[in-house]
Structure formats: structure tokens, C-alpha cells
Amino acid sequence: MRQPRFGAWRQNGLATAMSRRDMARMALALGLLSAPGWVAAGTGRVHRIDRPNVDWDAIAPGDEVLLAPGTWRRSMIVRARGTAEAPIRLRPEEPDSVTFTNSIVFEGAAHVVLTGVQVSGARHSGVILRRGSEAITVEGVSVRDSGLGIWIGDGAGAAHRLIGNTLTGNRTHGIAIDEINAAPGVETLIEGNVITDNGMHGMEIDGSHYIVLRNRVHGSGRQLSGCSGIHTFCRTPDRPFGKHNVIAFNIVSGTQETTGQDGNGIQADQWCDDNLIAFNICFDNDGAGVNLFDASRTGVFHNTLVGNMIDSGGQHAYKSEVSLASDFTRDMERPVGNRIFNNIMSATNPEAAVIFVEATAASRPHEIGNNLLHHARGGALGHWAPTNWRGVSISEWNALVGGVPDLVGDPLFPAAASSTRARFLPRPEAARAAAPVPVPWLAEAGLVAPGSPPDHLGALPVDG
């Protein structure tokens, strides 16, 4: 793996896909810049409704719609259209008083804020955004035991906000984006959701220009093989989906896989290019912490990956905390141009290497370096498939990979901690075993404040 020029990656990767305006918007989403709330305060009339059939034409921008307490057994199709300055708000009349047993569907709606409702036992998705709906906020909503949690598809628009929802025990995905792209300046934000014990992917991102931040994803893949906690997807090489997404500050654990090759914490799947995966914590997943499978020009920076590749089904061919691989059965001419820097990787499965690079992937240029590698059971630090090298010598590994050398050392995680993030914060002497390789597009993407790059390896010390 010869190290390509730093500038070449930036010119072809994430940085050029984001304008200054995009970066500013992302910084606002992260709270790095002060600004008014995502939605304005209510300014219009208040309507109380007790049935799903509503004359939405009578609801004006700035109005508030209160749902009568009780169990709502029929689907509600919301066609209200507010404005950015005066959104329409839809919420229970009394807190925690409204449960739907069927879908809430936004169709042709715009600038509507749904808060505080519960959906339980819906046959299909609990909340559906489709057919031109744009700038919909779904916040503080619970979807349980339904066909799917929140689904965006069927011609939906962009600029949605899925914030602080609880999506648990659903038969398929917690959140699914179904071939819907956002765009620079109108990205869709998925932030602060708790997504647990769903049957398939925790999040399926079959779309581009999504910002996925500070979510807690656990126990995905309970009903189907081939799943990951957070999964970007593109069905064929000619489709524009699964690209230019930012996946950061998430905690992903407990993804299950007993019969196949997945169960990853985070996966950029085939043809999912130009994504940024940074500052995440992935642990106790059946597959890799981060898996790049025929994905190109993706940055994997400052993640903490610990005790993954549990491999409870004993089926994984590529056992590692980080896997960079290609479908060797086809000449894919990819992956290429990925960068993996400043991560902390600590393996616990004695059969797993800390990092694995498959032969086809290794035949094309990538950059791997300045990662802190540790194997708690004394196993292999790396597996370099082109020469079938698998060993514990960091010098031999670095000679094979080339470029900036990786490091070896115990991260010294605390024996007891008050939160998941604190549990995986290494001691300062381990976190600062080497100065991080500069990654300027972290600030360009709004993930760190300008002029304040991380001074340590691994995920940032954010509570959660």
C-alpha cells in the first residue's frame, strides 16, 4: 500500500462534495455554532383533533395541532404545509397520552414537526415520509414492535430531522432510507436516537448526504443475517446512493450475526463511496467494528473499536476489528483511496486480527497509519492477505502497509466508568501515544471546531 498524495484524496473525496454553506449547516447541527433552534416557535392558531381525518388545507403555517389523548387505531395521512419560518406542529394534547397502532404518514407535507407520540404494533412503518414531503421533523417519538421504525422513501424530499426518537423491537430496520438522496445544503439529520433490538439493520442508509450523529444503536440483526448497526447501501454501481454521508459520534454495539459474514458495527457496503466515519465507538458486535466492503475514498478517523468480532456463529472469514475487503469473486476494480487514521483498535477474540486487509483491496492504493493497535489476548495485530502475513510484529506490519506507521500499545481503558463513552476513553498516556495525523476535513465537515483539532487518538470524550 503505497501512500498516495494527501491532496489527491481530498480533491476526489468528501471535502469537494461539501460547500462552505454545507459545512456551516453541519456545524450548526453539532452545536459548534450558536443559532436559533431548528424550528421556530408556534405563531398561529391551535386546533384540537380526535380523529385522523383532518382538513389539512385549513391548517395554516404556524398553527399547532393537538391530538386528543387515547389510542388511535387508524393511519393518519398528514398533508400539512408549513414554512421554515412558521412550521406546523403536531403533538399530543397531554404528554405521553397518544398511542397509534397504525402508521403516521407524511405525504406532500412540508415543515411539519411531529413530537411526543408513540406508535406500537403497526403492521408497516411507524412513521413514513414519502411523495414530496420535505423538511419534516420527527422528534421524541417512540416506535415499538412495528414493521419498521421510521421510513423515508417513495419520492420523499430532503432536509428532514429525525431527532431523539426511540425505535425498538421492530421487525425490520430501526430507520430506513430507501433510495432517497438529500443534497448539499439540504442534508437530512439523524441525531440522538436510541435504536435497539431491531430485526435487521439499526439504520439502513440507502441514500446520500445524510448526517448521522450521536445515535445509540444496539442489538441489531435479531431476525436476519447480513445486517449491521449502521449500514450504507447502494444496490448497483450505477446508482447514486450510499455516498457523501457523515457517520459520527455514534455508539454501536451488540449487532448479531450467526450464519453469515456481517454483524458489523458500521459498514460502508459495495459502491458506497466518499463517506466519513469518525469519532464512533463500536464494541461487542458479532462482526467487525468498521467494515469497508468495496467502498472507496472513505475516511475512517478517530474511532474506538473494542472487543468486536465476537463471531458467535463461527462463520466469519475475515476476523478483525477493521476490515478492508473486496468481493474477490469478481474483478470489481475497487476499493480504492480509503484512509484509516488515528483510530484505537483493541481485539479480544484470539482468532481475530486487529486489522485485516484482503488481497484485492490491497492491490489498490489506500492509506493506513497512526492507529493504536492492541490485542488483549496476544493475537495477531494484522492480517495482510496478499502475502498471507499474519503476525504480532508491528514493524513487519508497517513494512507491508507503508506510509505513516501504526502503533502498538494497551489503551488502558478504565476498569469502571459512569457511561459507555467513559468506559472506552483510554488513559492520557495511551491516547497521546502519538500526535494524530492532521485530518483537516474533520473541521471542514463541522465535526470539530475550526482551529481545535483532536489532540489524541480514538473517539472524542463526549458523555453518553
N, C-alpha and C positions, 0 to 999 in steps of 0.2 A: 504494500500500500504506500505508494509514493504520495507525498503531501502536495496537493495542487495549490496554486496561488490563492491566498486568502481572498483577494479581491474578486477573483473569478466566481467563487461561490456566492458572494454577496450580490454580484450583478445578476446571477441567474436564479437566486433563491428568494427567500421571504422578503428581504428588505425592499426589493424593487416592486413588490406587489402592494406595498403599503405607502400611501402618500402621507405627508405631514398631518393632514387632517385626520386620516385613519389613526395615526399614532396618538394624536391628541385625544381622540374619542376613546381609544383603548386605555389611555392613562386615566381619563375620567372614570371609566368603568372600574379601574383598580383603586380609585380613591387617591391617586397620586397628585391630582389637581383638584382644587375646590371648584364646585359648580352647583347649581340648583339640582334638585332631585330629578330622577329620570322622567317623572311625570309631574305635571303641575297640580296644584290643589283644585278641588272641585269649585266651580264658579256658577253652576246653573241650578236647575230645579231638582227636586228629589221625587222619585217615583217608587212606589211600593208595589211589588207584583207577587202573586201567589200561584202562578201557572206559567208554563214555558212558552205559551203562545203570546208573543209580545209584538205590538206595532212599533217596530224599531224606528220607523220614519218619524214617530212622534218624540223620539229621544234625541235631544239636541246636544251638540258639543258642550262639555262642561257639566252635563247632568249626571246625577247619581241614581243608580237603580238598586233598590234594596230587595233582597229575596226573603220572603216570609219564612219563618222557622218551620222545619219539618223535613220529611223525606220526599224528594222529588223523583218520581219513578219514570218519567218520560224524558227523552232527549230535549235539550234546548239548543236551538239554532240561533246564534247571535249575529245579527247583520248591522249592528250599530256602527256609526262612523263619527268618531270624534276628530279632533285635530291635535297636533303636537302641543299647542298652547292650551287646549281645553279638552283633554281626554274624557271619555265617558267611563265612569266607574261602576263596577258590578260587584256587589258584596252581600253577605248575609245581613239581615236587619239586626240580628243579635250575634255576638261572637260564637263560633262553634255550634251553630244551630241548624245548618243546612247540609244535608247529605243527598247527593244524586246517586241513583242506581243505574243511570244510563249516561251517555256521552254528553258533554258540553262542546258544541261545535261552533267555531268561528268561521263564517262563510261570507266573503266580501266585506268583512269588517275592517275597521282601521282605528288605531289609537283608542283601544279599549283596555281597561285594567280590571282583571278578574282577581279577586283576593278572597282568602278565608273559607272557601268551600271545601267539602270533602266529596270524593267520588269513591264508591265502594261497590264491587261486584259488577261493573259494567261489562257487557259482552265484548265490546270493542275498546278503543282507546278511551281513557277517562276524559282527556281534553284533546280536541282536534283543531288544528289550524290549517285551513285549506282555501282554495278558489279565490285567490287575490287578497286574502287577509294580510294586513301589514301592520307593523308596529303594535302588536298585541303583547301586553304584559300579563303573565300568569305568575302570581306571587303568593306564597304562603298557602298553596293548595295541596291537598293530600289526595293521592290516587292509590288505592289499595285493591288487591285481589281482582284486578280487571284484566282485559285482554292485553292492554299496553298502558303505560302511564300517559305521556304527552307525545303526540304525533304531529309532525309538520310535513305536509305533502300535498299532492293533488293541486299543484298550481299556486301554492301559498306564496306570499311575498316575503319581505325581509324585515330587518330591524326589530325583531321580536326580543322580548326579555323574559326568560324563564328563571325566576329568582326565588330561592328559599323554599322550594317545594319538597314534599316528602312523597317518594314513589317507591312502593314496597310490595313485594309478593305478587307482582303482575306476571301473567303467563308468558309474555314475550319480553320486550325491552322496557326499561325504565323511561328513557327518552329515545325517540327515533326521528331522525331527519331522513326523509325518503326522496332523494334526488331533487332537492331544493337548494339552490345556491343563493346565498346573500351576495353582497358586493362590497368593495371598498367604500367606506363611508356609511354604509347601512348594514354593518355586520349584525348578526344575531348573537346575543349574550346569553350564556347558560352558566349561572353563577349561584353558588351556595346551596345547591340542592343535596338532599340526602336520598341516595338511591340504593336500596338494599333488597337482596333476596329475590331478584327478578329471574325469570326463566331463561332469558337469552342475554344479550349484551346489556350492561348497565346503561351505556349510551351507544347508539349506532349513529355515526355522523356520516351519512351518505350525502354530503354537501360540502360546499366551500365557503370560506370566510365566516367561520363560526369561532367565537371566543368562549372557551370552556375553562372556567376559573373556580377554584375553591370549592369543588364539589367533594362529597364523601360518598364513595362507591364501594359497596361491599356485597359479597355473596352472589355475584352474577353467574349465569350459566347453569342454573339449577335444573333446567329441563331439556337442554340441548347441547350437544357437543359443538365445538368450533366457536366459542364465544370469548370475549374479553370484557374487562371492566369498562374501558373506553376504547372504541373501535372506529377508526376511519375506514371508509369503504368506497370503492369505485368498481363498478361491475365489469367494465371493459376498458381497454386502453384508450379508446377514442372519446370517452365521456369526461366531462369537466368537473367531476365531483371528487370529494375527499381531499381537497387541496387548499393550501393557504389558510389553514386553521391554526389557532393558538390553543394549546392544552397546557395549563399551568396551575401550580399551587393546589392540585388535587391530591386526595389521599385515596388510594385504590388497594383493596385487599380482598382476599378470600374468593377470588374467581375460581370456578370449579371446571375441571376437565378430567374425565376418567377414561375416555375411549379414543381421544384424538390428540391433536398437536397444539391446541390452543390453551385457553385458560390464562391468558396474559393479563397483566395489569393494564397496560396501554399498548395498543398495536396500531401502527400505520401499515395497512394492508396493501396489496398489489395496486400499483398506479396511483397511490395516494402520496403525492409529492409536495415539496415546499411547505411542509408543516413545521411547527415549532413546538417541541415538547420540553418543558423547563420547570424546575422547582417542584416537581411532583414527588410524593412518597408512595412507593409501591412495596407491599410486603405480603407474605403468606398467600401468594397466588399459586395455583397449580402449574401455570406456565411461567414464561419469562416476566420480569418486571417491565421491561420495554422490548418490544419485538418490531423490527423493521423488516417487512417481508416484501421484497420487490418494490419498496418505496425509495424514492430518490430525493436528493437535495433537502433532506430533513435534518433539523438540528435537535440534538438530544443533549441538553445542558443542565447542569446543576440539579440533577435528580438524585434522590436517595433510594436505593433499591436493595432490600434486605430480605433474606430468607424466602425468596421466590423459588420457582421450580420445585414445588413440593412433589409434583408428578405422582399424585395419588393413584392414578391408573397405570403407571409404569409404561406409558406409550410414547413419551416424547423422544424424538430422535436427536434434537438439538437442545441439550440441557444446559441452561445458563441463566444468569441474571439479565444480561443483554444479549439479544440475538440479532445478527445482521445476516440475512439469508435471501436466497432466490429460489424460485422453482427450477431446480436443476434438470427436470424432465423436459423443459422447453428452453430454447435459446431466447431468453427474454431481453437481452441486451440491457439489463438493469439488475440490481440497483446501482446508482452512481451518485457521487457527490454528497454523501451523508457526512455529518460531523458529529462526533460524540466526545464531548469535553466536560471536565470539571464535575463529573458525577462521583458519587460514592456507591460502590457495589460490594455487597457482602453476602457471599453464598453460604448456605448451611447444608445443602444436600451434598453428601460426599461424592455422588456420581456426577454432579454438575460442575462445569467450569464457571468461573465468574463471568467471562465474556466469550462468545462464540462467533466466529466469522466463517461462513460457509464458502466453499471453493469458488462458485460462480460469482458471488458477491465480492470476494477478494480479488478477482481478476480485473476489477474496475476501481478507479480512484475514489477513496474516501479519506477522511481524517479522523483518527482516534488518538486521544492523548490527554495527559494530565488528569486522568481518573485515578481515584484511590481504590485499589483492588484488595479484597480481603476474602479469605476462605476460612470460616470458623472451624471447619473440620480438616483443614490441611490439604484440601483437594486442589485441583488444577486452577491456576489463575486464568489461563487462557486456553482456547482450542482454536488452532489455525488450520482449517480443513485442507487448504491446498497441499500442505506437506504432511497433514495428519499429525502435526505437532500438538501435544497436549502436555502441559507441564507446570511447574511451580517456579521456574526461573524467570524473574521479571526482566532480566537483561536479555534473555533469549526471546521472550515475547516482544520486547521493544525493538529488537533487531528485525523481527519478522514484519512488524507493523510499520516501522519507520515513523518519521515525523517527531512530534513532541512526545517524550516518553511518558508512559503511565507510571504510577507509584504503587508501592505495596505497603500495607500497614493496617493495624487494627483501628477501626473508627472509634472505639471506646465509648459506645453508647451507654447511657446511664442504666443502672440496674432497676431503678424505679423512676417513674415520671408521672406528671399530672395530666398529660394529654398525649395523643398519638404523635403529634409533631415533636413534643419534647422527648418522647421515647426514642426518636430517631435523630436527635441532634447530637452529633459527636462532640467530644471534648475539644476545646480550642486547639490543643496541640495536634490533634488529628485533622480537624477541619482545615487548619492552616499548614498542613504538611508541605504544601507548595502554593505559591501565588496562582490564582486562577488565570487561565488563558483568557485574555480580553475577548469578550463577546459583545461587540457594540450594538448589535441589533436587539439585545435584550432591552436596552433603553429606548431604542428606536420603536420597539413594539409596545412600550409603556409598561414593561414588566418590572423595571427598576427605575428609580428616579434618575433623571439626567445628571451625570457627574458623580453618581454614587454606585459604582459597580460593586457586585458582591466581593467580599474580601476573603471568602472561604469556599471550600468545595461543598457539593451537595445542596440540598434544599435550604431555603431561607428559614430562619427561626420565627415563623409565624404561628401564633397559637391556633389550636383547632383539634 
